[in-house]
Amino acid sequence: MSRLVVISNRVAVPTADAAGNQGGLAVALLSALRENGGIWFGWSGETTPEFTGDIQTTEGGGVTTATIDLEEQDIDEYYNGYANRTLWPLFHYRIDLTEFERDFEGGYRRVNERFADTVMPLVEDDDLVWVHDYHLIPLGRELRRRGMRNRLGFFLHTPWPPARLLTSLPSHHKLVESMFAYDVVGFHTEDWLDSFRRYVVDIMGGTIDEDGCATVGDRTVRTIVAPIGIDTAEFEAAAASPEARFAHDRMHMSSTGRSLIVGVDRLDYSKGLRERLLGYERFLANNPDRRALVYLLQIAPPSRADVDTYQEIRSDLDALSGRINGEYADIDWVPIRYVNRGYPRSELAGIYRAARIALVTPLRDGMNLVAKEYVAAQDPEDPGVLILSSFAGAAAQLKEAVLINPYSAEDMADAITAALEMPRAERIRRWQAMIENVRAEDVFWWCRLFLDALEGREVVAGDPAQVV
């Protein structure tokens, strides 16, 4: 079995204390690294006055992590700049928020070159190398330029934008061309894969064969759909933990008989938080008799605080939630509890289980694992209702959710009404269909699916463990 080398912007260092708080991606990759042996390489999150390429290694839990420090200029131009002011908004269809700065692109190229220079000595001849996300799209090309012959895979955790949007990026052709240095490129959904293929055919003059391989000139890359899941068994266990039960009971006691509607999102414009509050406000306006019978708990921990756009989002939501509460609250009821902090996964599991409704309504999302976590946390005898944006990648798998257009306040208000009125038998039927998918296509299934493709095996549809 080949070793696995994982490369991503940040690294999840395995520790006993952090295990319960690690995200699904970290859990899957750490599991794959323990199984195959190998290294997880990336930025430490720390700064250095001058880049040296010094690597800090950590051994723990059967996994080796290797990290480097970056200069302040690197972080400003590569991370805060090109990654989060240029590619992130563009890939989420927000060209109005996309900033095109030559310095950003220069920093992005420089950091990818630095990653390549420092990771090369760590890679052995038969290692599988798996690169993750939009921060490191050109890394494969840089590794090839330095002589790497290993099997190289890339997975994009965001949407892939339509060609008409991507061509607004000054260096779009060079960026996509660099992806042909990989052997396999993976996307969460058919929609994102189709957008990539259409760009290859329409803009680059390439071809797509019946096996899903994209060819431009003399270079070919295999393209696949691999929807990421969660560690379902772990999350179901977390929902039965003492911490979850305490959080569940705490929510019930504070609800005083009211139905809880929950939203859990990073503070990000792609999550549709403003539109969600406006949709909830429309529900309150349309249903005066129901106002004091429900409340919305919106958990929105801040992210990317150094980016101006995110500071504006927080100010906007502070003002909007305050206005709605001021207009609709009564002396014994507040319609919105708006919390700018995160919670451990076990506590979130208890909150999800207590919620009659989950609002997962991003304007555009590569996948959205909150939707799957909510399903995994439910009481099988009395499950809640998932209201899910049609523009989230998860909608392709969780078809029994109440699917909505998050831009429509009326659509969201109607969905909330329907969820509150939904009979228990229907709630159970919908939940059973969704939990079957969440269990079958979990994060370990996703990991095996991609690595089977990277090792050159053809995956039998629906079961990555079977190869032909």
Helices and strands as residue ranges (DSSP letters): E 4-10, G 19-21, H 24-36, E 38-47, E 56-60, E 63-70, H 72-74, I 75-87, H 88-91, G 95-97, H 102-119, G 120-122, E 128-132, G 134-136, H 139-145, E 151-155, H 163-166, H 172-178, G 179-181, E 184-187, H 190-202, E 207-208, E 213-216, E 219-225, H 232-239, H 242-255, E 259-264, G 269-271, H 273-286, G 288-293, E 294-299, H 308-328, E 336-339, H 345-354, E 357-360, H 369-376, E 385-389, G 393-396, E 402-404, H 409-421, H 424-440, H 443-454, E 459-460, E 463-467
